[in-house]
Amino acid sequence: MYNFDLSFYKNKKVLITGHTGFKGSWMCRALIGAGAKVTGYALKAPTDPSLFEMCGVADKMNSVEGDIRDLSHLKKVFDEVQPEIVIHMAAQPIVRDSYKDPVYTYETNVMGTVNICECVRQCSSVKSFVNVTTDKVYLNKEWNWGYRENEELNGFDPYSNSKSCSELVTSCYKNSFFGEDGCAAISTARAGNVIGGGDFANDRIIPDCIRAMQKQEEIIVRNPYSTRPYEFVMEPVYAYLMIAAAQYEDKKYASSYNVGPDEEDYINTGDLVTLFCDKWNEKNISDGFKASWKNVHDGGPHEANFLKLDHSKITSTFGWKPHWHIDKTMAAIIEWTDVWMNGGNIPAIMDKQIKDFIG
């Protein structure tokens, strides 16, 4: 079993793309707490409100505004920073948005990957590179067992398919340019549906729930019977950092890994929202307004009904296993949201939850 501790990152130079996003903000908070020298490369925070702006990391890191499609700017940042570890999370991440603008989605998710791989190739300081993709890279056959890392990659919608392409680009670069000694170790990580405090994205179920609570409205659920691998945001963040650290120390760990919940935590969206409502009503954040939801299908584009990941590879390789079950995850979401809605200390609640998660 690989023995991982965040203290590994003390004084390590880490470059994160997409650091202004939801997962990126949590990762920056965890890395800065561990004493890492963090550089972020991303567009401005993608949501308003913005977790990145409220989580208290901007003045503790080198935050660079840049487009992953801009190879010359990205390479300039690599040349200046000389990172040891690179974690690539910059993406157009919303399925429905990919139908609205497929060209931008492919430019960002495919050519963005080409650009980051090219920068890693030309930067001799990089020892470890992790490309973050998604559970949706697999050809979804709607079967009731989990996809393994050797299954066919062919996402259905433009977002999912662009991430399948990102996997193939990474594999090509790995095979073509990183075989010799001294080159960076490269892995890809495919995580499930990430939930947690501070996600303000459009068209995601937990943010939709919270926006409904702010307006004291019934929650609208468009597909309550879809089953997804829901997991707390620190599950994949911790796994990405663990993989990057392990292959930094030993290239034998470089591979592709699924990061998903345990069997009992695969629930459908309706059950997830019911759990949200129960936890919300227990906390009574809305001064007596009771959370509830209704099923309203809006005739939107194709979405998979059933998606499951097999995480046995990362478990057998590292001894990794999910830290929190869905009930504890939802309690943490409600706790975080209560602090935010009451003007509390966001960096403090994030640090608390990171500490509680790591144990």
Secondary structure in CASP SS format (residue, H / E / C, confidence):
PFRMAT SS
TARGET T0000
AUTHOR 0000-0000-0000
METHOD secondary structure of the structure
MODEL  1
M C 1.00
Y C 1.00
N C 1.00
F C 1.00
D C 1.00
L H 1.00
S H 1.00
F H 1.00
Y H 1.00
K C 1.00
N C 1.00
K C 1.00
K E 1.00
V E 1.00
L E 1.00
I E 1.00
T E 1.00
G C 1.00
H C 1.00
T C 1.00
G C 1.00
F H 1.00
K H 1.00
G H 1.00
S H 1.00
W H 1.00
M H 1.00
C H 1.00
R H 1.00
A H 1.00
L H 1.00
I H 1.00
G H 1.00
A C 1.00
G C 1.00
A C 1.00
K E 1.00
V E 1.00
T E 1.00
G E 1.00
Y E 1.00
A E 1.00
L C 1.00
K C 1.00
A C 1.00
P C 1.00
T C 1.00
D C 1.00
P C 1.00
S C 1.00
L H 1.00
F H 1.00
E H 1.00
M H 1.00
C C 1.00
G C 1.00
V C 1.00
A H 1.00
D H 1.00
K H 1.00
M C 1.00
N E 1.00
S E 1.00
V E 1.00
E E 1.00
G C 1.00
D C 1.00
I C 1.00
R C 1.00
D C 1.00
L H 1.00
S H 1.00
H H 1.00
L H 1.00
K H 1.00
K H 1.00
V H 1.00
F H 1.00
D H 1.00
E H 1.00
V H 1.00
Q C 1.00
P C 1.00
E C 1.00
I E 1.00
V E 1.00
I E 1.00
H E 1.00
M C 1.00
A C 1.00
A C 1.00
Q C 1.00
P C 1.00
I C 1.00
V H 1.00
R H 1.00
D H 1.00
S H 1.00
Y H 1.00
K H 1.00
D C 1.00
P H 1.00
V H 1.00
Y H 1.00
T H 1.00
Y H 1.00
E H 1.00
T H 1.00
N H 1.00
V H 1.00
M H 1.00
G H 1.00
T H 1.00
V H 1.00
N H 1.00
I H 1.00
C H 1.00
E H 1.00
C H 1.00
V H 1.00
R H 1.00
Q C 1.00
C C 1.00
S C 1.00
S C 1.00
V C 1.00
K C 1.00
S E 1.00
F E 1.00
V E 1.00
N E 1.00
V E 1.00
T C 1.00
T C 1.00
D H 1.00
K H 1.00
V H 1.00
Y E 1.00
L C 1.00
N C 1.00
K C 1.00
E C 1.00
W C 1.00
N C 1.00
W C 1.00
G C 1.00
Y E 1.00
R C 1.00
E C 1.00
N C 1.00
E C 1.00
E C 1.00
L E 1.00
N C 1.00
G C 1.00
F C 1.00
D C 1.00
P H 1.00
Y H 1.00
S H 1.00
N H 1.00
S H 1.00
K H 1.00
S H 1.00
C H 1.00
S H 1.00
E H 1.00
L H 1.00
V H 1.00
T H 1.00
S H 1.00
C H 1.00
Y H 1.00
K H 1.00
N H 1.00
S H 1.00
F H 1.00
F C 1.00
G C 1.00
E C 1.00
D C 1.00
G C 1.00
C C 1.00
A C 1.00
A E 1.00
I E 1.00
S E 1.00
T E 1.00
A E 1.00
R E 1.00
A E 1.00
G C 1.00
N E 1.00
V E 1.00
I E 1.00
G C 1.00
G C 1.00
G C 1.00
D C 1.00
F C 1.00
A C 1.00
N C 1.00
D C 1.00
R C 1.00
I H 1.00
I H 1.00
P H 1.00
D H 1.00
C H 1.00
I H 1.00
R H 1.00
A H 1.00
M H 1.00
Q H 1.00
K H 1.00
Q C 1.00
E C 1.00
E C 1.00
I E 1.00
I E 1.00
V E 1.00
R C 1.00
N C 1.00
P C 1.00
Y C 1.00
S C 1.00
T E 1.00
R E 1.00
P C 1.00
Y E 1.00
E E 1.00
F E 1.00
V C 1.00
M H 1.00
E H 1.00
P H 1.00
V H 1.00
Y H 1.00
A H 1.00
Y H 1.00
L H 1.00
M H 1.00
I H 1.00
A H 1.00
A H 1.00
A H 1.00
Q H 1.00
Y H 1.00
E H 1.00
D C 1.00
K H 1.00
K H 1.00
Y H 1.00
A C 1.00
S C 1.00
S E 1.00
Y E 1.00
N E 1.00
V E 1.00
G C 1.00
P C 1.00
D C 1.00
E H 1.00
E H 1.00
D H 1.00
Y C 1.00
I E 1.00
N E 1.00
T H 1.00
G H 1.00
D H 1.00
L H 1.00
V H 1.00
T H 1.00
L H 1.00
F H 1.00
C H 1.00
D H 1.00
K H 1.00
W H 1.00
N H 1.00
E H 1.00
K H 1.00
N C 1.00
I C 1.00
S C 1.00
D C 1.00
G C 1.00
F C 1.00
K C 1.00
A C 1.00
S C 1.00
W E 1.00
K E 1.00
N E 1.00
V C 1.00
H C 1.00
D C 1.00
G C 1.00
G C 1.00
P C 1.00
H C 1.00
E C 1.00
A C 1.00
N C 1.00
F E 1.00
L C 1.00
K C 1.00
L E 1.00
D C 1.00
H C 1.00
S H 1.00
K H 1.00
I H 1.00
T H 1.00
S H 1.00
T H 1.00
F H 1.00
G C 1.00
W C 1.00
K C 1.00
P C 1.00
H C 1.00
W C 1.00
H C 1.00
I H 1.00
D H 1.00
K H 1.00
T H 1.00
M H 1.00
A H 1.00
A H 1.00
I H 1.00
I H 1.00
E H 1.00
W H 1.00
T H 1.00
D H 1.00
V H 1.00
W H 1.00
M H 1.00
N C 1.00
G C 1.00
G C 1.00
N C 1.00
I H 1.00
P H 1.00
A H 1.00
I H 1.00
M H 1.00
D H 1.00
K H 1.00
Q H 1.00
I H 1.00
K H 1.00
D H 1.00
F H 1.00
I H 1.00
G C 1.00
END
